[in-house]
Amino acid sequence: MRDMKRGNNSVNISKLRKAASVCNWIQDRVYGEYEKLLADKVRERSLPEHVAIIMDGNRRYAKKIGVSTEEGYLYGAEITEQAINWCFETGVKQLTIYAFSIENFCRSAEEKDRLFKLMRVEFEKIGKDERVHKRGVRVKAIGNLNLLPNSVKEAIQNAERETADYNSFKLFIAVAYSGRMEILDSVRIIANKVKSGLLSVDEIDEDTISKHLYISEIETGDTDSRAKASVDLIIRTGGDMRLSNFVPWQALGNECAAYFCVPFWPEFRKIDLLRAIRTYQEREAEQQQRTTARILKLNHFLERKSIAKKLSQKESFIREEEIDI
C-alpha cells in the first residue's frame, strides 16, 4: 500500500510540474505578445526624450526570495543593464538612473563596501561593453563624486573617458547624489559668477539655475551634443510614491510625468517601462487637448468680442444717421 501511495504521489507531482511548465509557457507567450503590441503602440506616438529611474527595492526583493542583500543588488544590476537596452531599443535618447544617494552613506560599513565594489565592477563593465561602443552610449556620473572611494572614482573616470566621443544615447548615473545639494551647488556657481562680474543679478532666472545643474555643467562644447537637463518621465519601482530627493528641479520644474509601480527593481520588466512611457504619452495627449480647448475658447471669446464691437459700431453709425436726418 505504501509503495502504491508513493507511486501515486510521484505521478501527481510529475503532473503538477508539467501543468506548471505549461502555465509558465502560456504566460510567457501571452506576455511576449502583449509586450510586442504595447511596443508598437508606444512607437506610434512621441517618446519622452529624457527618462529618470529610481531603482528601489533591491533589499526588499532579496528578503522576499530569501537570499542575501548582496545577491539582491546583483539581481538589480542585471536589470539595470537590461533597462538601458530597453530604453535604447524603444527610442529614448537619454536615461538618468539613481544608483546611490547621499543618504545611503548612513548604511552599515559592510553594506557600503559591497555597494562600492558593485559600482566599481559595473562601471568597469560599461567601459568594456561592446554594446555600449556599438550603440554610441556616452556615460557620465553625476553627484558629489569626491565622497566615493578612489577605486570607484577611477572606474567612473575610465568609463567616461572610453565613451566620451559618443552621442547616440546619453546615460547619466547618479552616485553620491542629492537633489537639494545639486540646487545648492548651482546657486554657489551662480553666486561666484556674480561676484566675479561674469553675471549680473538682473540676468538670473529659472534658466540660469537649469544651466548650472550637474548635467548642464558637465555637458560643454558643441551645442548639438548637449544633454537635456529637464526630465520628461520619472519612474520609481518598489511601491513607494515619492521622489526621494531625486532630480527635484528637473522633474518638478518641468511638471514631468511620474510612474510609480509595485514591482521591486529586480522584478522590473520591459512591459513596465512601456507602460510608464504610455502614461507619459497619455498625459501629453491630455495636455494637448486642454491646450486646444483653451485656444478654441479664446478664439470663441475673441470672435464674440469682435462681433459685439462691429454691432456697436453699426448702432453708433445708425444713431449718427438719425441725428443728421
Beta strands, then each sheet from edge to edge (+ up, - down):
strand 1: 50-54
strand 2: 94-101
strand 3: 137-142
strand 4: 169-177
strand 5: 233-236
strand 6: 257-260
sheet 1: 3+ 4+ 2+ 1+ 5+ 6+
end
